Amino acid sequence: MKAEDLRQKTPDELVDQLRDLKKEALNLRFQKASGQLENTARVRDVRRDVARVKTIIGQKAAS
């Protein structure tokens, strides 16, 4: 997910995106705990995407 794409979204869309990413992160944690997680790099990617979305939400709120 690119920051450029996120900046084009509305704040409501960003909040929805954040909610979806957090749900995915939760599911990945459960998969990791049960040993079913195949793509371990996805955990890192989702965590970084959450941070990216939060940053852009903060930037939009500040301006």
N, CA, C and O atoms as a MOPAC input file, in Angstrom:
PM7 MOZYME 1SCF
protein

 N      0.83700 1    -1.16200 1     0.00000 1
 C      0.00000 1     0.00000 1     0.00000 1
 C      0.89500 1     1.24300 1     0.00000 1
 O      1.79700 1     1.38300 1     0.82600 1
 N      0.62500 1     2.10900 1    -0.92100 1
 C      1.44100 1     3.31400 1    -1.07200 1
 C      0.80800 1     4.48800 1    -0.33900 1
 O     -0.41500 1     4.60400 1    -0.27300 1
 N      1.64700 1     5.35200 1     0.20800 1
 C      1.16300 1     6.53400 1     0.91200 1
 C      0.43000 1     7.47200 1    -0.04300 1
 O     -0.51900 1     8.15000 1     0.35100 1
 N      0.86800 1     7.51000 1    -1.29000 1
 C      0.21600 1     8.36200 1    -2.28400 1
 C     -1.24200 1     7.95400 1    -2.47100 1
 O     -2.12200 1     8.80800 1    -2.58200 1
 N     -1.49100 1     6.65900 1    -2.50400 1
 C     -2.86000 1     6.16500 1    -2.66300 1
 C     -3.70900 1     6.51700 1    -1.44800 1
 O     -4.88500 1     6.85700 1    -1.57600 1
 N     -3.10600 1     6.43200 1    -0.27900 1
 C     -3.84800 1     6.72200 1     0.94600 1
 C     -4.18900 1     8.19900 1     1.06200 1
 O     -5.25100 1     8.54700 1     1.57800 1
 N     -3.31600 1     9.06400 1     0.59600 1
 C     -3.56700 1    10.50100 1     0.69900 1
 C     -4.75400 1    10.93300 1    -0.15600 1
 O     -5.36000 1    11.97200 1     0.10400 1
 N     -5.08700 1    10.15100 1    -1.16500 1
 C     -6.20200 1    10.48500 1    -2.04000 1
 C     -7.54700 1    10.08400 1    -1.44300 1
 O     -8.59400 1    10.49800 1    -1.94000 1
 N     -7.52600 1     9.28100 1    -0.38100 1
 C     -8.76100 1     8.81100 1     0.22900 1
 C     -9.29700 1     9.83700 1     1.22100 1
 O     -8.55800 1    10.66700 1     1.75000 1
 N    -10.59900 1     9.75500 1     1.45300 1
 C    -11.23200 1    10.63600 1     2.43500 1
 C    -10.93700 1    10.10800 1     3.83900 1
 O    -10.56200 1     8.94600 1     3.99400 1
 N    -11.10100 1    10.94900 1     4.86400 1
 C    -10.87000 1    10.47300 1     6.23800 1
 C    -11.74400 1     9.27800 1     6.62100 1
 O    -11.29400 1     8.39300 1     7.34900 1
 N    -12.98300 1     9.24500 1     6.14100 1
 C    -13.85800 1     8.11500 1     6.45000 1
 C    -13.33100 1     6.83100 1     5.82300 1
 O    -13.36300 1     5.77000 1     6.44600 1
 N    -12.85000 1     6.93100 1     4.60000 1
 C    -12.27900 1     5.75500 1     3.93400 1
 C    -11.02700 1     5.28700 1     4.66300 1
 O    -10.77800 1     4.08600 1     4.76400 1
 N    -10.24300 1     6.22500 1     5.17000 1
 C     -9.03700 1     5.86000 1     5.90800 1
 C     -9.37600 1     5.14600 1     7.20900 1
 O     -8.69700 1     4.19300 1     7.59300 1
 N    -10.41700 1     5.60100 1     7.88500 1
 C    -10.84100 1     4.94400 1     9.12700 1
 C    -11.31000 1     3.52300 1     8.82500 1
 O    -11.00100 1     2.59800 1     9.57600 1
 N    -12.05100 1     3.34300 1     7.73400 1
 C    -12.49400 1     2.00400 1     7.33300 1
 C    -11.29400 1     1.11400 1     7.00900 1
 O    -11.25500 1    -0.05600 1     7.38900 1
 N    -10.32400 1     1.68000 1     6.30700 1
 C     -9.11300 1     0.94500 1     5.94900 1
 C     -8.36200 1     0.52100 1     7.21100 1
 O     -7.86600 1    -0.60200 1     7.30100 1
 N     -8.28400 1     1.42600 1     8.17900 1
 C     -7.59800 1     1.13200 1     9.43000 1
 C     -8.29200 1    -0.00600 1    10.17400 1
 O     -7.63700 1    -0.90800 1    10.69700 1
 N     -9.61200 1     0.04500 1    10.21700 1
 C    -10.37400 1    -1.01600 1    10.88000 1
 C    -10.11400 1    -2.36900 1    10.21600 1
 O     -9.92100 1    -3.37400 1    10.90100 1
 N    -10.11000 1    -2.39100 1     8.89500 1
 C     -9.87000 1    -3.63900 1     8.17200 1
 C     -8.45600 1    -4.16900 1     8.42700 1
 O     -8.25700 1    -5.37300 1     8.59500 1
 N     -7.48700 1    -3.26800 1     8.45400 1
 C     -6.10900 1    -3.68400 1     8.70200 1
 C     -5.94100 1    -4.24000 1    10.11200 1
 O     -5.20800 1    -5.20800 1    10.31500 1
 N     -6.61200 1    -3.63800 1    11.07700 1
 C     -6.51600 1    -4.14000 1    12.44900 1
 C     -7.15800 1    -5.51900 1    12.57300 1
 O     -6.65900 1    -6.37500 1    13.30300 1
 N     -8.26800 1    -5.73300 1    11.85900 1
 C     -8.88900 1    -7.05900 1    11.85400 1
 C     -7.95100 1    -8.09100 1    11.24400 1
 O     -7.81900 1    -9.20600 1    11.75000 1
 N     -7.30100 1    -7.70200 1    10.14800 1
 C     -6.35800 1    -8.61500 1     9.50400 1
 C     -5.18800 1    -8.92100 1    10.42800 1
 O     -4.73500 1   -10.06300 1    10.49600 1
 N     -4.69500 1    -7.91000 1    11.14100 1
 C     -3.58800 1    -8.11700 1    12.07400 1
 C     -4.00000 1    -9.09800 1    13.17400 1
 O     -3.21300 1    -9.95800 1    13.56800 1
 N     -5.21200 1    -8.96900 1    13.65900 1
 C     -5.70100 1    -9.88400 1    14.68200 1
 C     -5.75500 1   -11.31300 1    14.15500 1
 O     -5.32100 1   -12.24800 1    14.82900 1
 N     -6.28800 1   -11.47600 1    12.95000 1
 C     -6.36000 1   -12.80800 1    12.34500 1
 C     -4.97300 1   -13.39800 1    12.13200 1
 O     -4.76300 1   -14.59300 1    12.34400 1
 N     -4.03400 1   -12.56700 1    11.71700 1
 C     -2.66900 1   -13.05700 1    11.51500 1
 C     -2.03300 1   -13.48700 1    12.83500 1
 O     -1.28900 1   -14.46700 1    12.87500 1
 N     -2.32100 1   -12.76300 1    13.91200 1
 C     -1.79200 1   -13.16000 1    15.22400 1
 C     -2.35000 1   -14.50500 1    15.64800 1
 O     -1.62100 1   -15.33800 1    16.18700 1
 N     -3.64200 1   -14.72500 1    15.41100 1
 C     -4.23900 1   -16.01400 1    15.74000 1
 C     -3.61700 1   -17.13500 1    14.90700 1
 O     -3.33400 1   -18.21700 1    15.42300 1
 N     -3.40800 1   -16.87100 1    13.62100 1
 C     -2.79400 1   -17.87800 1    12.75800 1
 C     -1.37700 1   -18.19500 1    13.20900 1
 O     -0.95200 1   -19.35000 1    13.18500 1
 N     -0.65600 1   -17.17100 1    13.61800 1
 C      0.71700 1   -17.37600 1    14.07700 1
 C      0.74200 1   -18.21100 1    15.35300 1
 O      1.58900 1   -19.09200 1    15.50600 1
 N     -0.18300 1   -17.93600 1    16.26400 1
 C     -0.23100 1   -18.66300 1    17.52600 1
 C     -0.58700 1   -20.12500 1    17.32100 1
 O     -0.11100 1   -20.99100 1    18.05500 1
 N     -1.42100 1   -20.40400 1    16.32800 1
 C     -1.84000 1   -21.78400 1    16.09000 1
 C     -0.94100 1   -22.50500 1    15.09500 1
 O     -1.15600 1   -23.68200 1    14.80300 1
 N      0.06200 1   -21.81000 1    14.57400 1
 C      0.99900 1   -22.45200 1    13.66100 1
 C      0.50800 1   -22.56200 1    12.23500 1
 O      1.08000 1   -23.32200 1    11.45400 1
 N     -0.52700 1   -21.83600 1    11.86700 1
 C     -1.09000 1   -21.92100 1    10.52300 1
 C     -0.60800 1   -20.81200 1     9.60000 1
 O     -0.96200 1   -20.79300 1     8.42100 1
 N      0.18600 1   -19.90000 1    10.11300 1
 C      0.62500 1   -18.75400 1     9.31700 1
 C      1.72100 1   -19.18100 1     8.35000 1
 O      2.76600 1   -19.68200 1     8.76600 1
 N      1.47800 1   -18.97800 1     7.05800 1
 C      2.45600 1   -19.36200 1     6.05000 1
 C      3.33800 1   -18.19100 1     5.65400 1
 O      4.55100 1   -18.35000 1     5.50900 1
 N      2.74500 1   -17.01900 1     5.47900 1
 C      3.49300 1   -15.84800 1     5.04400 1
 C      3.76100 1   -14.95600 1     6.25300 1
 O      2.95500 1   -14.08300 1     6.57800 1
 N      4.87500 1   -15.17400 1     6.90700 1
 C      5.17200 1   -14.43500 1     8.12900 1
 C      5.48200 1   -12.96500 1     7.85000 1
 O      5.33000 1   -12.12800 1     8.74000 1
 N      5.90400 1   -12.64600 1     6.65600 1
 C      6.21100 1   -11.25200 1     6.30900 1
 C      4.94400 1   -10.40700 1     6.25400 1
 O      5.01700 1    -9.18300 1     6.36600 1
 N      3.80600 1   -11.02900 1     6.08800 1
 C      2.54500 1   -10.28100 1     6.00800 1
 C      2.24700 1    -9.57200 1     7.32700 1
 O      1.64000 1    -8.50100 1     7.32700 1
 N      2.66600 1   -10.15600 1     8.45100 1
 C      2.45100 1    -9.53200 1     9.75600 1
 C      3.13900 1    -8.17000 1     9.78100 1
 O      2.55000 1    -7.17600 1    10.20500 1
 N      4.36900 1    -8.13300 1     9.33200 1
 C      5.13700 1    -6.89200 1     9.29500 1
 C      4.50500 1    -5.88100 1     8.34400 1
 O      4.40900 1    -4.69600 1     8.66400 1
 N      4.07700 1    -6.34800 1     7.18400 1
 C      3.46800 1    -5.45400 1     6.19600 1
 C      2.19500 1    -4.81400 1     6.73200 1
 O      1.96700 1    -3.61900 1     6.54600 1
 N      1.37200 1    -5.61000 1     7.39300 1
 C      0.11400 1    -5.08700 1     7.92900 1
 C      0.39600 1    -4.08000 1     9.03900 1
 O     -0.25800 1    -3.04000 1     9.12300 1
 N      1.36300 1    -4.39200 1     9.88200 1
 C      1.71000 1    -3.46700 1    10.96900 1
 C      2.19300 1    -2.12800 1    10.41800 1
 O      1.84200 1    -1.07000 1    10.94100 1
 N      2.98200 1    -2.18100 1     9.38200 1
 C      3.47300 1    -0.94800 1     8.75500 1
 C      2.35500 1    -0.19200 1     8.04700 1
 O      2.33200 1     1.03800 1     8.06000 1
 N      1.42500 1    -0.92700 1     7.42600 1
 C      0.28800 1    -0.27800 1     6.78000 1
 C     -0.59500 1     0.43700 1     7.79900 1
 O     -1.10700 1     1.52400 1     7.52900 1
 N     -0.77000 1    -0.17900 1     8.97800 1
 C     -1.53900 1     0.45800 1    10.04500 1
 C     -0.86800 1     1.77600 1    10.43200 1
 O     -1.53900 1     2.79700 1    10.57700 1
 N      0.43700 1     1.75400 1    10.59700 1
 C      1.17100 1     2.96700 1    10.96200 1
 C      1.05500 1     4.02100 1     9.87200 1
 O      0.92000 1     5.21000 1    10.16200 1
 N      1.10900 1     3.58900 1     8.63100 1
 C      1.00700 1     4.51600 1     7.49900 1
 C     -0.36000 1     5.19600 1     7.48800 1
 O     -0.45200 1     6.40800 1     7.29400 1
 N     -1.41300 1     4.42200 1     7.69500 1
 C     -2.77200 1     4.97600 1     7.69600 1
 C     -2.94700 1     5.93200 1     8.86900 1
 O     -3.51800 1     7.01100 1     8.71200 1
 N     -2.45600 1     5.54100 1    10.04700 1
 C     -2.57800 1     6.41800 1    11.21500 1
 C     -1.84700 1     7.73800 1    10.99800 1
 O     -2.33500 1     8.79400 1    11.40000 1
 N     -0.68500 1     7.68000 1    10.36500 1
 C      0.08600 1     8.89100 1    10.09600 1
 C     -0.69000 1     9.82800 1     9.18100 1
 O     -0.75200 1    11.03200 1     9.43100 1
 N     -1.27100 1     9.29100 1     8.13900 1
 C     -1.98100 1    10.12400 1     7.17500 1
 C     -3.27000 1    10.68400 1     7.78500 1
 O     -3.65900 1    11.81200 1     7.48400 1
 N     -3.93100 1     9.89800 1     8.64300 1
 C     -5.10600 1    10.41200 1     9.34500 1
 C     -4.70700 1    11.59800 1    10.22100 1
 O     -5.42200 1    12.59800 1    10.27700 1
 N     -3.57200 1    11.48800 1    10.90000 1
 C     -3.08000 1    12.58200 1    11.72700 1
 C     -2.72400 1    13.80100 1    10.91300 1
 O     -2.98900 1    14.92800 1    11.33200 1
 N     -2.12700 1    13.59200 1     9.75700 1
 C     -1.76600 1    14.71100 1     8.89900 1
 C     -2.99800 1    15.43700 1     8.38300 1
 O     -3.02500 1    16.66600 1     8.31200 1
 N     -4.02100 1    14.66300 1     8.02400 1
 C     -5.25500 1    15.28100 1     7.52500 1
 C     -5.95900 1    16.03600 1     8.64200 1
 O     -6.55100 1    17.08700 1     8.40000 1
 N     -5.90100 1    15.51500 1     9.85100 1
 C     -6.54200 1    16.18700 1    10.98300 1
 C     -5.81700 1    17.48600 1    11.34000 1
 O     -6.44800 1    18.45200 1    11.76900 1
 N     -4.51400 1    17.51000 1    11.16600 1
 C     -3.73900 1    18.69600 1    11.50300 1
 C     -3.93800 1    19.82500 1    10.50200 1
 O     -3.78800 1    21.00100 1    10.83400 1
 N     -4.27600 1    19.45200 1     9.27200 1
 C     -4.42100 1    20.50600 1     8.25400 1
 C     -5.85400 1    20.96600 1     8.08500 1
 O     -6.12800 1    21.84500 1     7.26800 1

